[in-house]
């Protein structure tokens, strides 16, 4: 016998056992002898199989008839094997491998019921993977139509958001989940216009209700359904839509059920109770719109499931407060965990969104601050550049004036001239021939023009302002200097002596003068 087993955690689980087929070879007699010995040992071992405490208890059973059949099958060739007597399936559920045995005439519904017995997973919650023709699976479909092989493996997963099917009544109540979107519930967005048209003013409705039935009642919410459903959606709250109309059944429901204080407190704690009013014609139009009979009182339990407001259950006809609360409790037990999970997910998303927005705002603030700093820096640079250009323009104008005056000096005389040599502060010397009638002013202009030729518009500066970057800039000027002769010792001032001639100053022969800053 070949034993098929699998390791689940630390346990060895038997999946199945079946006899091996004969292998024809040249030593047929020896093979038959070995096969008889293996069959003898297999019969003993299969009935006393034990893998200590680590082996999982298996649902497989081997009675004497099955062992006999397996022995007989082991002696047959593959062409002579007996046909399959039942379906032998292996269900993978969590960390378990569960064998399933079904008759050949079993249906898909029988399979789901057997899985429910093995796993306690309700049929409508079962998601089965590994079966062929998945889109065509129906309860009444025979398993034989699926072409399942021996030891076919099936993976089971539980659908936590599955909605239980409606309970079967007298056959007159329609399956609203089938009509309104199957087991995912009803997406009610497409008939919100109908419900908005039935909107009432909550204050007026409450006053009318209290006048007719007393002060005890649920907390009625009026207004447009589309607006109230948005509140329920954003707060992940369950919501009840209650349609009122001038029907005796609706009056009895308001009088006998909605006036229960226990029910009123219960609904106020767990639901938004929205009320709307339809006259008889609108009730008929509502019924015709969806092709279903509307039986008053009509209540729909809604929740934000799978990305939309969906009908989770429908209550029609007269119900007692206890029956009403039982329906509501079933809805709460089934869907409140889903809503709570969605709420937490939304809170995490909101926190992440807020964090992202804060980070974006901080980034924008930082970017704006950097841009502002850059703007200020750019403006300061432009301002400094403008100031520098202004200073440079002043210096350039002073230098141009000095060069213009230099160019207007009279030419050197050929006769009757006196040579005047001047030592500048930088150690260089300049000299020129002058007429003895020349004013001292011309000699100062000659010195100033010579300096202007040697410097440019940025360096033609006074010694007190060595560069254009100084806050205050003064161009170079001869007015800050004086000429000094060593012998005779005498000083010639650029202010007091400028209008005197060389003859008047006694400079009638070759002379050497020194240019010094004025004291």
C-alpha positions in Angstrom: 0.0 0.0 0.0 1.2 3.5 -0.8 0.6 6.0 2.1 0.0 9.6 1.1 0.7 12.0 4.0 1.6 15.6 4.6 3.4 17.5 7.4 1.2 20.1 9.1 3.2 22.0 11.7 4.8 19.3 13.8 2.1 16.7 13.0 2.1 14.0 10.3 -1.4 13.8 8.8 -2.5 10.9 6.7 -4.3 12.0 3.5 -5.1 8.6 1.9 -3.9 5.1 1.3 -4.5 2.9 -1.7 -3.0 -0.2 -3.3 -0.2 0.1 -5.8 -0.7 -1.4 -9.3 1.2 -4.4 -10.6 4.3 -3.7 -12.6 4.8 -6.3 -15.3 8.4 -7.4 -15.8 10.3 -10.4 -16.9 10.3 -12.0 -13.4 6.6 -12.3 -13.1 6.5 -15.1 -10.6 9.0 -13.4 -8.3 6.9 -10.2 -8.5 3.8 -12.1 -7.5 5.5 -13.6 -4.5 6.8 -10.2 -3.3 3.3 -8.7 -3.9 1.7 -11.4 -1.7 4.2 -10.6 1.0 3.5 -6.9 0.8 -0.2 -7.5 0.8 0.1 -9.6 4.0 2.2 -7.0 5.7 -0.1 -4.2 4.4 -3.2 -5.8 5.9 -1.6 -6.0 9.3 0.0 -2.5 9.2 -3.1 -0.8 7.8 -5.3 -2.1 10.7 -2.7 -1.2 13.4 -1.3 2.0 11.9 0.1 4.4 14.6 2.5 7.3 14.3 2.8 7.9 18.1 1.2 11.0 19.6 2.4 13.3 16.8 0.1 11.7 14.2 -3.3 13.3 13.6 -6.5 11.3 13.9 -7.8 10.6 10.4 -11.3 10.2 9.3 -10.3 7.3 7.0 -11.6 4.0 8.0 -10.6 0.6 6.7 -13.0 -2.3 7.3 -12.4 -5.8 6.2 -14.5 -5.3 3.0 -12.4 -2.2 2.0 -9.2 -4.0 2.7 -10.4 -7.0 0.7 -11.4 -4.7 -2.1 -8.0 -3.0 -2.0 -6.2 -6.3 -2.1 -8.3 -7.4 -5.1 -7.7 -4.0 -6.8 -3.9 -4.4 -6.2 -3.9 -7.6 -8.2 -5.7 -6.1 -11.1 -4.0 -4.2 -13.9 -4.9 -0.6 -14.5 -7.1 -1.6 -17.4 -9.2 -3.9 -15.1 -9.6 -1.5 -12.1 -13.1 -1.2 -10.7 -14.8 2.2 -11.3 -14.7 4.9 -8.7 -17.4 4.2 -6.1 -17.5 7.7 -4.5 -15.7 11.1 -4.4 -12.6 11.2 -2.3 -11.7 14.9 -1.7 -9.1 16.5 0.5 -10.0 19.9 2.1 -7.2 22.3 3.0 -8.6 24.4 5.9 -6.1 26.6 7.7 -3.4 24.2 8.9 -5.6 21.1 8.5 -6.1 18.6 5.8 -9.6 17.0 6.1 -10.7 14.1 3.9 -14.2 14.4 2.4 -16.2 11.4 1.2 -19.3 11.9 -1.0 -21.5 9.7 -3.1 -21.3 9.9 -6.8 -24.8 11.5 -7.0 -23.9 14.2 -4.5 -24.4 17.9 -5.5 -22.5 21.0 -4.8 -24.9 21.8 -2.0 -24.1 18.4 -0.4 -20.4 19.3 -0.5 -21.0 22.6 1.2 -23.1 21.0 3.9 -20.3 18.4 4.6 -17.7 21.1 4.8 -20.0 22.9 7.3 -20.1 19.7 9.4 -16.3 19.4 9.3 -15.3 23.0 9.8 -18.4 24.8 11.2 -18.0 27.4 8.4 -21.5 28.3 7.2 -22.2 27.5 3.5 -22.7 31.2 2.5 -19.4 32.1 4.1 -17.4 29.4 2.2 -15.0 30.5 -0.5 -13.8 27.3 -2.3 -10.7 27.4 -4.5 -9.5 24.6 -6.8 -12.8 23.6 -8.2 -13.4 23.7 -12.0 -16.2 25.7 -13.6 -16.1 28.2 -10.7 -18.5 30.7 -12.3 -21.1 27.9 -12.9 -21.3 26.5 -9.4 -24.9 26.2 -8.2 -26.3 24.3 -5.2 -28.0 21.7 -7.4 -25.0 21.1 -9.7 -23.9 17.4 -9.6 -20.3 17.0 -8.5 -19.9 14.4 -11.3 -20.3 17.3 -13.8 -17.1 18.8 -12.5 -15.0 15.9 -13.6 -13.2 15.7 -10.2 -10.3 13.2 -9.9 -9.5 11.0 -7.0 -7.9 12.9 -4.1 -8.9 16.2 -5.6 -7.6 19.0 -3.3 -9.8 22.0 -2.3 -8.7 25.2 -0.5 -11.3 26.7 1.9 -11.3 30.3 3.0 -13.9 32.1 5.1 -15.6 35.2 3.7 -16.1 37.4 6.8 -18.1 40.0 5.0 -20.6 37.5 3.5 -24.3 38.3 4.2 -26.5 35.5 5.4 -29.3 34.6 3.0 -32.8 35.6 4.0 -34.8 33.2 6.1 -37.4 31.3 4.2 -41.0 32.2 5.2 -44.3 31.6 3.4 -42.7 32.1 0.0 -44.3 35.5 -0.5 -41.4 37.6 0.8 -38.9 38.4 -2.0 -35.2 37.9 -1.7 -34.1 41.6 -1.5 -30.4 40.8 -1.6 -30.9 39.0 -4.9 -32.9 41.9 -6.2 -30.6 44.6 -4.8 -27.2 43.4 -5.8 -26.8 39.8 -4.5 -24.9 38.9 -1.3 -22.9 42.1 -1.4 -26.0 44.1 -0.4 -27.9 46.9 -2.2 -26.0 49.9 -3.4 -28.8 52.5 -2.6 -27.2 55.5 -4.4 -29.4 54.9 -7.5 -32.7 55.3 -5.5 -31.6 58.1 -3.2 -33.7 60.5 -5.3 -36.8 58.4 -4.5 -36.0 58.5 -0.8 -35.1 62.3 -0.9 -38.6 62.9 -2.4 -40.0 61.2 0.8 -38.1 63.4 3.2 -39.9 65.0 6.1 -39.1 67.7 8.6 -38.0 65.9 11.8 -39.6 68.5 14.2 -43.0 68.4 12.5 -42.9 64.6 12.2 -42.0 64.2 15.8 -44.7 66.6 16.9 -47.3 64.7 14.9 -46.1 61.3 16.2 -46.2 62.5 19.8 -49.7 63.9 19.3 -51.0 60.5 18.1 -48.9 58.0 20.0 -47.3 59.6 23.0 -43.9 61.0 24.0 -42.0 57.7 23.9 -40.5 57.0 20.5 -37.1 56.6 18.7 -35.1 59.7 17.9 -36.4 60.6 14.4 -34.0 62.0 11.9 -35.5 63.9 9.0 -34.2 65.8 6.0 -32.9 64.4 2.7 -31.8 60.8 2.8 -28.7 61.6 0.7 -27.4 64.1 3.3 -28.2 61.8 6.3 -26.6 58.8 4.6 -23.4 60.9 4.1 -23.3 61.4 7.9 -23.8 57.7 8.5 -21.1 56.9 5.9 -18.5 59.4 7.3 -19.2 58.2 10.9 -19.4 54.5 10.0 -22.8 54.2 11.7 -25.6 51.8 11.0 -28.7 53.5 9.6 -32.4 52.5 9.4 -34.7 53.8 6.7 -38.3 53.7 7.9 -41.0 54.5 5.3 -44.3 55.7 6.7 -47.6 55.8 4.9 -51.3 56.1 5.6 -51.8 52.4 6.0 -53.5 50.6 9.0 -50.4 48.4 9.2 -48.1 51.3 9.6 -50.3 52.9 12.2 -50.3 49.7 14.2 -46.5 49.5 13.9 -46.1 53.1 15.2 -48.5 52.5 18.0 -47.4 49.0 19.2 -43.7 48.9 18.3 -42.1 52.3 18.0 -43.5 53.4 21.4 -41.4 50.9 23.2 -38.9 52.7 25.5 -36.5 49.8 25.4 -36.5 49.9 21.6 -36.2 53.7 21.5 -33.1 53.6 23.8 -31.6 50.7 21.8 -32.1 52.5 18.4 -30.7 55.8 19.8 -27.5 54.0 20.9 -26.8 52.0 17.7 -28.6 53.5 14.7 -29.5 56.7 12.9 -33.2 56.3 12.5 -34.3 58.1 9.3 -38.0 58.5 8.6 -39.7 59.3 5.3 -43.4 59.6 4.3 -45.0 58.3 1.1 -48.6 58.4 0.1 -50.2 55.3 -1.3 -49.5 56.2 -4.9 -45.8 56.8 -4.1 -45.6 53.4 -2.3 -47.0 51.8 -5.5 -44.5 53.7 -7.6 -41.7 52.6 -5.3 -42.8 49.0 -5.6 -43.1 49.2 -9.4 -39.7 50.9 -9.7 -37.9 47.9 -8.3 -40.4 45.2 -9.4 -41.0 44.0 -5.8 -44.0 44.2 -3.5 -43.6 46.7 -0.7 -45.2 45.6 2.5 -45.7 48.2 5.2 -44.2 49.0 7.6 -41.0 49.0 5.5 -37.6 49.3 7.2 -34.2 48.9 5.6 -31.0 48.4 7.7 -28.1 50.1 5.9 -24.4 50.4 6.5 -21.3 51.5 4.6 -20.0 48.2 3.4 -17.6 47.5 0.5 -17.2 51.1 -0.4 -20.9 52.1 -0.6 -24.1 52.4 1.5 -25.6 49.0 1.3 -28.9 47.4 2.4 -27.9 44.8 5.1 -31.4 43.6 5.9 -35.0 44.4 5.2 -37.9 44.3 7.7 -41.5 44.3 6.2 -44.7 43.9 8.0 -45.7 44.1 11.6 -43.0 43.1 14.1 -42.8 43.3 17.8 -40.1 45.4 19.6 -38.3 42.2 20.6 -38.3 40.9 17.0 -37.2 44.3 15.7 -34.3 44.4 18.2 -33.4 40.8 17.4 -33.1 41.7 13.7 -31.0 44.7 14.6 -28.7 42.7 16.9 -28.1 40.2 14.1 -27.1 43.1 11.9 -24.9 44.6 14.6 -23.1 41.4 15.4 -22.5 40.7 11.7 -21.5 44.1 10.4 -20.3 46.2 13.4 -16.9 44.6 13.3 -16.6 45.4 9.6 -17.6 49.0 10.3 -15.2 49.2 13.2 -12.4 47.8 11.1 -13.3 50.3 8.3 -13.4 53.1 11.0 -10.0 52.3 12.2 -8.7 52.0 8.7 -10.2 55.4 7.9 -8.7 56.9 11.1 -5.3 55.5 10.1 -5.8 56.9 6.6 -6.9 60.3 8.0 -3.9 60.4 10.3 -1.6 59.6 7.4 -3.4 62.2 5.3 -3.2 64.8 8.1 0.5 63.9 8.6 1.1 64.2 4.9 -0.7 67.5 4.8 1.3 68.8 7.8 4.5 67.6 6.1 3.4 69.3 2.9 2.5 72.5 4.8 5.8 72.4 6.6 7.6 71.9 3.3 5.6 74.7 1.8 6.4 77.0 4.7 10.1 76.0 4.5 10.1 76.6 0.8 8.4 80.0 1.2 10.9 80.9 3.9 13.7 79.9 1.6 12.2 81.8 -1.3 11.7 84.8 1.0 15.3 84.6 2.1 16.4 84.2 -1.5 14.3 87.2 -2.5 15.7 89.4 0.3 19.2 88.3 -0.5 18.6 88.9 -4.2 17.1 92.4 -3.4 20.1 93.2 -1.1 22.5 92.1 -3.8 20.6 94.2 -6.4 20.6 97.1 -4.0 24.3 96.7 -3.3 24.9 96.4 -7.0 22.9 99.5 -7.7 24.7 101.4 -5.0 28.0 100.3 -6.4 27.0 101.3 -9.8 25.9 104.7 -8.5 29.2 105.1 -6.7 31.0 104.0 -9.8 29.1 106.5 -11.9 30.2 109.3 -9.5 33.8 108.2 -9.7 33.6 107.8 -13.4 32.2 111.3 -13.8 35.0 112.7 -11.6 37.6 110.8 -13.6 36.1 112.0 -16.9 36.2 115.6 -15.6 39.9 115.2 -14.7 40.7 113.8 -18.1 38.8 116.6 -19.8 40.7 119.2 -17.9 44.0 117.4 -18.7 43.2 117.4 -22.4 42.6 121.2 -22.3 46.0 122.0 -20.9 48.2 124.2 -23.3 51.0 122.5 -25.1 54.6 122.6 -23.8 56.3 125.9 -24.8 59.4 125.6 -27.1 61.2 128.6 -25.7 61.2 130.5 -22.4 60.0 127.3 -20.5 60.7 126.0 -17.1 60.8 122.3 -16.3 58.8 121.3 -13.2 59.3 117.6 -11.9 56.9 116.2 -9.4 57.4 113.1 -7.2 54.0 111.3 -6.6 53.1 109.5 -3.4 53.6 106.1 -5.0 57.2 107.0 -5.8 56.8 107.7 -9.4 57.9 110.9 -11.0 56.3 113.1 -13.7 57.6 116.2 -15.3 56.6 118.8 -17.9 57.8 122.1 -19.4 55.7 125.1 -18.5 55.6 128.8 -19.3 56.6 131.0 -16.3 53.2 132.7 -16.7 51.3 129.4 -16.2 49.0 129.3 -13.2 49.6 126.7 -10.5 46.1 125.5 -11.2 47.3 124.0 -14.5 50.0 122.0 -12.7 47.4 120.6 -10.3 45.2 119.7 -13.2 48.2 118.0 -14.9 48.8 115.9 -11.8 45.1 115.0 -11.5 44.8 114.0 -15.1 47.9 111.9 -14.9 46.5 110.0 -12.0 43.2 109.6 -13.9 45.0 108.0 -16.8 46.7 105.5 -14.6 43.5 104.5 -12.8 40.1 103.4 -14.0 36.5 104.1 -13.0 36.6 101.7 -10.0 40.1 102.6 -8.7 40.0 106.4 -9.2 39.3 106.8 -5.5 40.5 108.8 -2.6 42.7 107.1 -0.1 40.0 107.2 2.6 37.8 105.0 0.4 40.0 102.3 -1.1 37.1 100.5 -2.9 33.5 101.0 -4.2 32.2 98.6 -1.4 32.8 101.3 1.2 29.6 102.9 2.5 30.8 106.3 1.4 33.0 106.7 -1.6 34.9 109.7 -2.7 36.7 110.0 -6.0 40.3 111.0 -6.2 40.8 114.8 -6.1 43.9 117.1 -6.1 42.2 119.2 -3.5 43.3 116.9 -0.8 47.0 117.3 -1.7 49.7 120.0 -1.7 53.1 120.5 -3.4 56.2 120.9 -1.3 59.7 122.1 -2.3 62.7 121.2 -0.2 64.8 124.2 -1.2 63.7 126.7 -0.5 61.3 125.0 1.9 57.9 126.0 0.8 54.4 124.6 0.5 52.0 125.3 -2.4 48.4 124.8 -1.5 45.8 123.7 -4.1 43.2 126.1 -2.6 45.2 129.3 -1.8 47.8 129.2 -4.5 46.0 127.9 -7.6 45.6 131.3 -9.2 49.2 132.3 -8.8 51.7 131.9 -11.7 55.0 130.1 -11.5 56.7 133.5 -11.8 54.8 134.8 -8.8 55.6 131.6 -6.8 59.3 131.9 -7.7 59.4 128.7 -9.8 61.3 130.2 -12.7 64.0 127.6 -13.0 64.0 123.8 -13.1 62.4 122.7 -9.9 61.5 119.4 -8.0 58.3 119.3 -6.1 56.8 116.6 -3.9 53.1 115.8 -3.8 51.9 115.2 -0.2 48.4 114.9 1.3 47.3 118.3 2.7 47.6 118.8 6.4 
